[in-house]
Amino acid sequence: MSESGITYQREHWSSRTAFVFASIGSAIGLGNIWRFPRICAENGGFAFLVVFIIALFSAGIPILILELAMGERTQKATPGAFRYVGKKFEWFGWCVVGVAFMVACYYAVIMSWCWNYVVYSFHQSWGDDPAKFFIQDFLNAKDTSELPQSFGGVFKGWGTISYAILAGTALSWAAVIFCIWRGVKTVSKVVYATVVLPWLLLLVFVFRGVTLPGAAEGLAYYLTPQEGFWDAVFNRTTWMAAYTQVFYSVSVGLSIMFAYGSFLDKETDIVRNAFLIGISDAITAIVAGLAVFGCLGHLATPEGGGIPIEEWMDGSLGIAFIAYPKMISLIPLGSILGPLFFLMLLLLAIDSSFSIVEGCIKPLEDKFGWSHKKAMFTVCGAAFLLGLPFMFQTGLYWFDTLDHFMNYFGLVGACFVECIVFGYFYGAGRIRAELLEHRENRLGRWFTVAICLISPIVLIGLVVWEVQERLAGSYEGYGRVTEFYGGWLMLILIAAAATVFTLLKGSNNGGDTDTNSDSGQ
């Protein structure tokens, strides 16, 4: 029993390296490869990089420290950590888990696309028109005009299910279950392969990307100040995009780091590890940008097709499943580099996916005393079933809508609540003091400023801005019905489910620690 009243009986990471690798693997995902470069280009290129670094140190890393610290302090996953501050806060913890679960539902479907493209890339099945192949042949996507136009017609017009995507999704869930079969013990072993191998493959693609004819044009677009640099730096949109990308990329607000932190012992240097995780994630995103923009620079040349770089910035999926396949078709050794590229995406996705699932499993084990396998099969089975709508012909639009709402409302809202509950009700100063108890590194007052002032202001600004956007028009013009069912309704269901889980009585062996005792202060 520690002086704080918390019993350290939870399973722990096999080593500091295993914890760091697992956390880096969770943070480094598909968003580093296709989301970061697009957002960077849309918001001034080099100007965005400057703001992104500011956002990382002013909000991303501080919230990462907060989540790891509270997970370690309470030895509980997200709802238990919130409940430790006060019973009335447990509901917010389950809301965070709900957001993570929704992300897990569609993340496995994206992994399925990668599985399929590993196979397609051996023979470059996309031919001369990767865009047509992806949208029409692979996804067989319907036109947006066929999305439901009335609230009663939500189940109409879905089209047929893709058995290739269904099979790939089943394979994805099998891979996730394999990686977390014995909980942290299995994860501690798997992460060495799922982190190191993608990085080695990424370096291969960076080298190939920057050595392509015309790559210099793409790299200049990415790394040098463009006309209007200062306008972009002081643009509200740039700051909003940077902070959103940081939260999305570092994996805060998704229940993951509370769970991973709960596997730490009290001697772990959380501050140093958080900096290592956050900086590693940022470096990966920036390095991935070299490969992407080198590729896009080549595609802008006459021999690459003459497509301007700006035209690839309309969607993240276009970079991964259209731009790269086109480049693979144009370069030597494409039949080898193609499978390697999609294998890299797949490994990045698996890491992120099983970490999200762990963030959903541990709360069930904590509160209800479920075995790891019972919780694992319940979460994975439910997520697989709820992911079925994304496998139909309109699945692309449902996925796009849900992803947007989970990021701009779910994830951002979760981080905001964390800052308020743990920054004010528990006390950012108290977190700093507790981190100093068994560790040499002192956490400066910048942490308190970041958690109690900077992050809440930015986060509430993001939410208000997004509400204004949604009042002005439906997301991507899909229509209010699609926006409601794919976005607003999902947020309502998360809140309702959180209420149910909060009211349910936990088991004795769940280890209830719901009082924020000051005995250890």
C-alpha positions in Angstrom: 0.0 0.0 0.0 1.5 3.3 -1.0 1.2 6.5 1.0 -1.6 7.7 -1.3 -3.8 4.8 -0.4 -3.4 3.2 -3.8 -2.3 -0.5 -4.0 0.2 -1.3 -6.7 -1.0 -4.8 -7.6 -1.7 -4.2 -11.2 0.4 -5.9 -13.9 3.3 -3.7 -15.1 5.2 -3.2 -18.3 8.1 -5.7 -18.7 10.5 -2.8 -19.0 10.7 1.0 -19.6 11.6 0.4 -23.2 8.4 -1.7 -23.7 6.3 1.1 -22.2 7.9 3.7 -24.4 7.7 1.6 -27.5 4.0 0.8 -26.9 3.2 4.5 -26.2 5.1 5.7 -29.3 3.4 3.0 -31.3 0.0 4.2 -30.2 0.9 7.8 -31.0 2.4 7.1 -34.3 -0.3 5.9 -36.7 -1.9 6.5 -40.0 -2.5 10.2 -39.2 1.3 10.7 -39.3 1.5 9.4 -42.9 -1.6 10.9 -44.6 -3.3 13.3 -42.3 -0.4 15.4 -41.1 1.0 16.2 -44.6 -2.4 17.2 -45.9 -3.2 19.6 -43.0 0.3 21.0 -43.2 -0.1 21.9 -46.9 -3.6 23.3 -46.4 -2.4 25.6 -43.7 0.7 27.3 -45.0 3.3 24.5 -45.1 6.2 25.8 -43.0 3.9 28.1 -41.1 1.9 25.2 -39.9 5.1 23.4 -38.8 6.0 26.3 -36.6 2.5 26.4 -35.0 2.4 22.6 -34.7 5.6 22.6 -32.6 4.1 25.3 -30.3 0.9 23.3 -29.9 2.9 20.1 -29.1 4.7 21.7 -26.2 1.9 24.0 -25.0 -0.9 21.4 -25.0 -0.1 17.9 -26.4 2.8 16.9 -24.1 1.2 18.5 -20.9 -2.1 16.6 -21.4 0.0 13.4 -22.2 1.8 13.9 -18.8 -1.6 14.4 -17.1 -3.1 11.2 -18.5 0.0 9.1 -17.7 0.3 10.6 -14.2 -3.3 10.0 -13.2 -3.2 6.5 -14.6 -0.1 5.7 -12.6 -1.4 7.5 -9.5 -4.8 5.7 -9.4 -3.7 2.4 -11.0 -7.0 2.7 -12.9 -8.1 3.3 -16.5 -10.0 6.4 -17.5 -13.3 6.1 -15.6 -11.5 5.0 -12.4 -9.1 7.9 -12.6 -12.0 10.3 -13.0 -13.9 8.6 -10.1 -10.8 9.0 -7.9 -11.3 12.8 -8.2 -15.0 12.4 -7.3 -17.8 10.0 -8.0 -19.7 12.6 -10.0 -16.9 12.7 -12.5 -16.9 9.0 -13.5 -19.5 9.7 -16.2 -17.0 11.9 -18.0 -14.5 9.0 -17.9 -16.9 6.7 -19.6 -17.6 9.4 -22.3 -13.9 9.3 -23.1 -14.0 5.5 -23.4 -17.1 5.9 -25.7 -15.1 8.2 -28.1 -12.3 5.7 -28.2 -14.7 2.8 -28.9 -16.3 4.7 -31.8 -12.8 5.3 -33.3 -12.0 1.6 -32.9 -15.2 0.7 -34.9 -14.0 2.4 -38.1 -10.2 2.1 -37.6 -10.3 -1.6 -38.2 -12.1 -0.9 -41.5 -9.2 1.4 -42.6 -6.9 -1.5 -41.7 -8.9 -3.7 -44.0 -8.3 -1.3 -46.9 -4.5 -1.7 -46.2 -4.8 -5.5 -46.1 -6.5 -5.4 -49.5 -4.0 -3.0 -51.0 -1.1 -5.1 -49.9 -2.5 -7.7 -52.2 -3.4 -5.3 -55.0 0.0 -3.7 -55.0 1.8 -6.9 -56.1 0.2 -6.6 -59.5 -0.7 -2.8 -59.3 -4.3 -3.7 -59.8 -5.2 0.0 -59.9 -3.9 0.3 -63.4 -3.5 3.8 -64.9 -6.3 5.4 -62.8 -5.8 4.8 -59.0 -8.5 7.3 -58.2 -11.1 5.4 -60.2 -9.9 2.1 -58.8 -10.1 3.2 -55.2 -13.5 5.0 -55.3 -15.4 3.0 -58.0 -13.8 -0.4 -58.2 -12.6 -1.1 -54.6 -15.0 0.9 -52.5 -17.8 0.8 -55.1 -18.9 4.1 -53.5 -22.3 5.5 -54.4 -22.8 9.1 -55.3 -23.4 11.4 -52.3 -26.9 12.2 -53.8 -27.9 8.6 -52.8 -27.3 9.3 -49.1 -30.5 9.4 -47.0 -32.6 12.5 -47.5 -35.1 11.9 -44.7 -34.7 10.7 -41.1 -36.9 7.6 -41.8 -34.8 6.6 -44.8 -31.5 6.1 -43.0 -31.3 2.4 -43.7 -32.1 2.9 -47.4 -29.6 3.3 -50.2 -26.7 1.6 -48.4 -26.1 -0.6 -51.4 -24.2 -3.9 -51.1 -21.6 -5.0 -48.7 -18.0 -5.5 -49.8 -16.9 -9.0 -48.9 -13.2 -8.0 -49.5 -13.5 -5.3 -46.9 -15.5 -7.6 -44.6 -12.8 -10.2 -44.8 -10.0 -7.6 -44.3 -11.8 -6.2 -41.2 -12.2 -9.7 -39.7 -8.5 -10.2 -40.3 -7.7 -6.9 -38.7 -9.6 -7.8 -35.5 -7.9 -11.2 -35.4 -4.5 -9.3 -35.5 -5.6 -7.0 -32.7 -6.7 -9.9 -30.5 -3.4 -11.6 -31.2 -1.5 -8.5 -30.1 -3.4 -8.1 -26.8 -4.1 -11.7 -26.1 -2.4 -11.6 -22.7 -2.8 -7.9 -22.1 0.3 -5.9 -21.4 2.5 -9.0 -21.4 1.8 -9.6 -25.1 1.8 -5.9 -26.0 5.3 -5.6 -24.4 6.6 -8.1 -26.9 4.7 -7.2 -30.0 5.5 -3.4 -30.0 9.2 -4.0 -30.8 8.2 -5.3 -34.2 5.2 -3.0 -34.8 7.3 0.2 -34.1 10.8 -0.6 -35.4 9.7 -2.2 -38.7 7.4 0.7 -39.8 10.2 3.2 -39.1 12.7 1.2 -41.2 10.2 1.1 -44.0 9.4 4.8 -43.6 13.1 5.6 -44.1 13.1 3.5 -47.3 10.2 5.6 -48.6 11.7 8.9 -47.5 14.9 8.0 -49.4 12.9 7.0 -52.5 10.6 10.0 -52.3 13.3 12.7 -52.0 15.4 11.2 -54.8 12.5 11.2 -57.4 12.6 13.7 -60.3 10.8 16.8 -59.2 10.9 16.0 -55.5 12.6 19.3 -54.8 9.5 21.2 -55.8 7.4 19.2 -53.3 9.9 19.6 -50.5 10.1 23.3 -51.1 6.3 23.5 -50.8 6.7 21.7 -47.5 9.8 23.1 -45.8 10.2 26.7 -46.9 8.2 29.7 -46.0 5.7 30.5 -48.8 4.1 33.7 -49.8 1.8 34.8 -47.0 3.8 33.0 -44.3 2.9 35.5 -41.5 -0.7 35.6 -42.6 -0.9 31.9 -42.1 0.9 32.0 -38.7 -1.6 34.5 -37.4 -4.6 32.8 -39.0 -7.1 31.2 -36.6 -7.6 28.2 -38.9 -3.9 27.3 -38.8 -3.8 27.3 -35.0 -7.0 25.2 -34.8 -5.7 22.7 -37.3 -2.3 22.4 -35.5 -3.9 21.8 -32.0 -6.4 19.3 -33.5 -3.6 17.4 -35.2 -1.5 17.3 -32.0 -4.3 15.9 -29.9 -5.2 13.4 -32.7 -1.5 12.4 -33.2 -0.3 12.1 -29.6 -3.3 9.9 -28.7 -4.6 12.0 -25.8 -8.3 12.0 -25.2 -8.7 8.4 -26.3 -8.5 6.6 -23.0 -5.2 5.0 -24.1 -2.7 6.8 -21.9 -4.7 6.4 -18.8 -4.6 2.7 -19.3 -1.0 2.6 -20.3 -0.1 4.8 -17.3 -2.0 2.4 -14.9 0.6 -0.2 -15.8 3.5 2.0 -14.6 5.1 1.8 -11.1 5.6 4.8 -8.9 9.3 5.1 -9.8 8.7 5.7 -13.5 10.0 9.0 -14.9 6.7 10.1 -16.5 7.8 13.6 -17.5 10.9 12.4 -19.4 9.0 9.6 -21.1 6.1 11.9 -22.1 8.6 14.2 -23.8 10.2 11.3 -25.5 6.9 10.0 -26.8 5.6 13.4 -27.9 8.8 14.4 -29.7 9.1 11.0 -31.4 5.6 11.3 -32.7 6.3 14.8 -34.1 9.5 13.7 -35.7 7.8 10.8 -37.4 5.1 13.0 -38.8 7.6 15.5 -40.1 9.8 12.8 -41.6 6.8 11.2 -43.2 6.1 14.5 -44.8 9.4 14.3 -46.6 8.3 11.1 -48.3 4.8 12.4 -49.1 5.9 15.7 -50.5 8.8 14.2 -52.4 6.2 11.9 -54.1 3.8 14.8 -54.8 6.5 16.9 -56.3 7.3 14.0 -58.7 3.6 13.7 -59.6 3.6 17.4 -60.5 6.2 16.9 -63.2 5.2 16.0 -66.8 6.6 12.5 -66.5 4.6 12.0 -63.2 1.3 13.1 -64.7 1.5 16.9 -64.2 -1.0 17.0 -61.3 -0.3 20.1 -59.2 0.5 19.5 -55.5 -2.6 21.5 -54.4 -4.9 19.1 -56.0 -3.9 16.3 -53.7 -4.8 18.2 -50.6 -8.6 17.6 -50.9 -8.5 14.5 -48.8 -6.1 12.4 -46.7 -7.2 9.2 -48.3 -6.2 10.5 -51.7 -2.6 10.6 -50.6 -2.4 7.0 -49.3 -4.7 5.2 -51.7 -4.4 7.4 -54.9 -1.1 9.4 -54.9 1.1 6.7 -53.6 -0.3 4.0 -55.9 0.2 6.3 -58.9 3.8 6.9 -57.8 4.4 3.2 -57.3 3.3 2.6 -60.9 5.8 5.1 -62.2 9.0 4.1 -60.4 11.4 1.2 -60.6 10.8 -1.7 -58.2 7.2 -0.6 -57.7 6.1 -4.2 -57.3 8.3 -4.5 -54.3 7.9 -1.0 -52.8 4.1 -1.1 -53.2 3.5 -4.1 -50.8 6.1 -2.6 -48.4 4.3 0.7 -48.3 0.9 -0.8 -47.4 2.5 -3.2 -45.0 4.0 -0.1 -43.3 0.5 1.5 -43.1 -0.9 -1.7 -41.8 1.7 -2.0 -39.0 1.1 1.6 -38.0 -2.6 1.0 -37.9 -2.3 -2.2 -35.9 -0.3 -0.4 -33.2 -2.8 2.4 -32.8 -5.8 0.0 -33.0 -4.8 -2.4 -30.3 -3.9 0.5 -28.0 -7.4 2.1 -28.5 -8.9 -1.3 -27.7 -6.8 -1.6 -24.5 -8.2 1.8 -23.5 -11.7 0.3 -23.8 -11.0 -3.0 -22.2 -9.3 -1.9 -18.9 -12.3 0.1 -17.7 -14.5 -3.0 -17.9 -11.9 -5.0 -16.0 -11.6 -2.3 -13.4 -15.2 -1.7 -12.7 -16.8 -5.1 -13.2 -13.9 -7.4 -12.5 -14.1 -9.1 -15.9 -11.3 -11.3 -17.1 -9.1 -9.8 -19.8 -10.4 -12.2 -22.4 -14.0 -11.6 -21.6 -13.5 -7.8 -21.9 -11.4 -8.2 -25.0 -13.9 -10.4 -26.9 -16.8 -8.2 -25.8 -15.2 -5.0 -27.0 -13.8 -6.4 -30.2 -17.0 -8.3 -31.1 -19.2 -5.2 -30.5 -16.8 -3.0 -32.5 -16.7 -5.4 -35.4 -20.6 -5.5 -35.6 -20.9 -1.7 -35.3 -18.3 -1.3 -38.1 -20.4 -3.1 -40.6 -22.1 0.1 -42.0 -18.6 1.3 -43.2 -18.3 -1.8 -45.4 -21.3 -0.9 -47.6 -21.3 1.3 -50.7 -22.0 4.5 -48.7 -19.6 3.4 -46.0 -17.0 6.0 -47.0 -19.3 8.9 -46.2 -20.5 7.4 -42.9 -16.8 6.8 -41.9 -15.8 10.3 -43.0 -18.7 11.9 -40.9 -18.1 9.9 -37.8 -14.3 10.4 -37.9 -14.8 14.2 -38.2 -17.2 14.3 -35.2 -15.1 12.1 -33.0 -12.1 14.3 -33.6 -13.6 17.8 -33.4 -16.2 17.1 -30.7 -15.3 13.8 -29.1 -11.6 14.0 -28.8 -11.4 17.8 -28.3 -14.2 17.6 -25.7 -12.5 14.8 -23.8 -9.3 16.8 -23.6 -11.2 19.9 -22.4 -12.9 17.9 -19.6 -9.6 16.4 -18.5 -8.0 19.8 -18.2 -10.9 21.0 -16.1 -11.4 18.0 -13.8 -7.7 17.2 -13.2 -6.4 20.7 -13.6 -8.9 22.4 -11.3 -10.8 19.9 -9.2 -7.8 17.6 -8.6 -5.2 20.3 -9.1 -2.4 20.7 -11.6 -0.1 21.7 -8.8 -0.9 18.6 -6.9 0.0 16.5 -10.0 3.3 18.3 -10.2 4.0 17.6 -6.5 3.1 13.9 -6.8 5.3 13.5 -9.8 8.2 14.9 -7.8 7.7 12.4 -4.9 9.6 9.5 -6.4 11.3 11.1 -9.4 14.2 13.5 -9.8 12.7 15.6 -12.7 10.9 18.7 -11.5 7.9 19.7 -13.6 7.8 23.5 -14.0 4.9 25.9 -13.6 4.5 25.9 -17.4 2.6 22.6 -16.9 0.0 24.3 -14.7 -0.4 27.2 -17.2 -0.7 24.8 -20.1 -3.4 22.6 -18.3 -5.4 25.3 -16.6 -5.2 28.1 -19.1 -3.8 27.5 -22.6 -5.4 24.1 -23.4 -8.9 24.9 -22.1 -9.0 28.2 -24.1 -7.8 26.5 -27.3 -10.1 23.5 -26.8 -13.3 25.5 -26.1 -12.4 27.7 -29.1 -12.2 24.6 -31.3 -15.6 23.4 -30.2 -17.2 26.8 -30.7 -15.6 27.2 -34.1 -16.8 23.8 -35.2 -20.4 24.4 -33.9 -20.4 27.6 -36.0 -19.3 25.6 -39.0 -22.0 23.0 -38.6 -24.7 25.6 -38.1 -23.6 27.2 -41.4 -23.9 23.9 -43.3 -23.8 20.1 -43.1 -20.4 18.5 -43.0 -19.0 18.1 -46.5 -22.5 18.8 -47.9 -23.6 15.3 -47.1 -26.9 16.5 -45.9 -28.4 17.1 -42.4 -29.7 13.5 -42.1 -26.3 11.9 -42.7 -24.7 14.5 -40.4 -27.2 13.7 -37.7 -27.0 9.9 -37.8 -23.2 9.8 -38.5 -22.3 12.5 -36.1 -24.7 14.0 -33.6 -26.5 10.8 -32.8 -23.2 9.0 -32.1 -22.3 11.7 -29.6 -25.8 11.3 -28.0 -25.3 7.5 -27.8 -21.9 7.9 -26.2 -23.4 10.2 -23.5 -26.3 7.7 -22.9 -24.0 4.7 -22.7 -21.7 6.6 -20.3 -24.8 7.2 -18.1 -25.6 3.5 -18.0 -22.1 2.3 -17.2 -21.8 4.9 -14.5 -25.1 3.8 -12.8 -24.2 0.1 -13.0 -22.8 -1.3 -9.8 -19.3 -2.4 -10.0 -17.9 -5.7 -8.5 -15.9 -5.8 -5.3 -12.9 -7.3 -7.2 -13.0 -4.3 -9.4 -11.0 -2.5 -6.8 -13.1 0.6 -6.2 -11.0 3.6 -5.3 -13.5 6.4 -5.7 -12.5 8.8 -3.0 -9.9 11.5 -3.5 -8.3 11.1 -0.1 -5.9 13.7 1.1 -4.2 11.2 3.4 -1.2 11.1 1.2 -0.7 14.8 0.9 
